C-alpha cells in the first residue's frame, strides 16, 4: 500500500504537527505499507530526521505556493497513491486557496479518484466557540466553504473523539458511517501512580485564549485561596494566543486584594519542564469550554497527577471516571473542586491511580493500527 501524508510540519511542533508525526511513524513502520510520501513545503516544513531514516519514507518538497508545476506534481502523487491522508485541514497546508479549490474540484468532478482521500478532523472550534478577530472569521469562512462545496470529497473522515464526530455530523451534515473515531495517544508514557503530594501547586497547561477559560480559573483560584489554610500556587504554562483585557484587569484586582497571591504565568515551556510540573503539581485543572480531544489532560493523568476537568465537549470522554468533572462556567464549583482535591491526600492517591489506569487505555500504537485499518478499507474500495 502506498500512502501520501499531507500535514503541516513546522520546526517547533505542538498540537496537530506532533500528532501527525506520531501517526506518520506508526504508518511507516507497518509491514502493510510499502511506501510513504510526505509532502513538505520548502522553507516552512521540517520533518524530524529520525522519521526519514526509514527507507520507505520519501520527502516531496514543493514550493510554498502552488504553482502550475507544483500542482502537476501534486496531481501525479495523488494518482499514484492508494491513500492520501490529510492529517490537518487542507487549507493549513495547500496555498493559495484558488489552487487548493482547483485541486478539490478535480476530485469532486471525477478528473481524479474521489475514494483515496482520508481527512482527519480535530475540532470544530469556529462553530462552537468563535473568537473575535480576522483570523477567526477567515477560519470560519474556510470551514463553511469546505462544508458547502467539498465535504463530499473525502471517502472517510477520522475524528479524534466521539464529541468531534458528533460535531462533524451536526455542523457538516456527515453521515455517521463516514466518520471513524480514533483517539490520540499521550506524548508522555504512563508512569506509576503517585503518593507524594503536599506542594499545594495547581497547574494548567494551555495556551491562553477565551475558550480556555483562564478568567474564571483565576477567579476560582482566588476563592480557593481565601478558604484554604495553606498558601496555594497557580501555575499557568502556555503562550498568550489571544489577548484578554479582562484577564489582565482581574489579575491586577486580585493582587490589590492579596499582594501575596501566587499566580505564575510561566509562558511556553519545553517538554522536560512541563513534565516536571506535572510531577510536582498536587492537581491539574483544565476548565476549557471546548476541546476536540484534550491532550494535556491525558498527559497529566499519565504522570499520575490528579485531574479536575471541564464537563464539556470531549473531556469527559478522555478522563472517564478518573477525574473530577466540573461545570466550567461555575466559578464557585471550580473553587470547591480545587479545595476538595487539595485537602484530601487519600483522594489524590486514588485519583492518581485511576488517572494512570485511564491513560493506559490510549496509545499511539493503538491509534496507528486503527488508522491503518481505515487506510486499507479506502484503498480496497479505490481498487
Secondary structure as GFF3:
##gff-version 3
##sequence-region A 1 383
A	DSSP	beta_strand	2	6	.	.	.	ID=ss1
A	DSSP	alpha_helix	16	29	.	.	.	ID=ss2
A	DSSP	beta_strand	35	41	.	.	.	ID=ss3
A	DSSP	alpha_helix	49	52	.	.	.	ID=ss4
A	DSSP	beta_strand	57	62	.	.	.	ID=ss5
A	DSSP	alpha_helix	68	80	.	.	.	ID=ss6
A	DSSP	beta_strand	83	86	.	.	.	ID=ss7
A	DSSP	three_ten_helix	90	92	.	.	.	ID=ss8
A	DSSP	alpha_helix	97	108	.	.	.	ID=ss9
A	DSSP	three_ten_helix	114	116	.	.	.	ID=ss10
A	DSSP	beta_strand	117	121	.	.	.	ID=ss11
A	DSSP	alpha_helix	125	128	.	.	.	ID=ss12
A	DSSP	alpha_helix	134	145	.	.	.	ID=ss13
A	DSSP	pi_helix	146	150	.	.	.	ID=ss14
A	DSSP	beta_strand	156	159	.	.	.	ID=ss15
A	DSSP	alpha_helix	162	172	.	.	.	ID=ss16
A	DSSP	three_ten_helix	176	178	.	.	.	ID=ss17
A	DSSP	beta_strand	179	181	.	.	.	ID=ss18
A	DSSP	beta_strand	201	205	.	.	.	ID=ss19
A	DSSP	three_ten_helix	210	212	.	.	.	ID=ss20
A	DSSP	alpha_helix	214	227	.	.	.	ID=ss21
A	DSSP	beta_strand	233	237	.	.	.	ID=ss22
A	DSSP	alpha_helix	245	257	.	.	.	ID=ss23
A	DSSP	beta_strand	262	267	.	.	.	ID=ss24
A	DSSP	alpha_helix	271	280	.	.	.	ID=ss25
A	DSSP	beta_strand	283	286	.	.	.	ID=ss26
A	DSSP	alpha_helix	295	302	.	.	.	ID=ss27
A	DSSP	beta_strand	307	310	.	.	.	ID=ss28
A	DSSP	alpha_helix	315	319	.	.	.	ID=ss29
A	DSSP	beta_strand	324	326	.	.	.	ID=ss30
A	DSSP	alpha_helix	331	342	.	.	.	ID=ss31
A	DSSP	alpha_helix	345	359	.	.	.	ID=ss32
A	DSSP	alpha_helix	364	382	.	.	.	ID=ss33
###
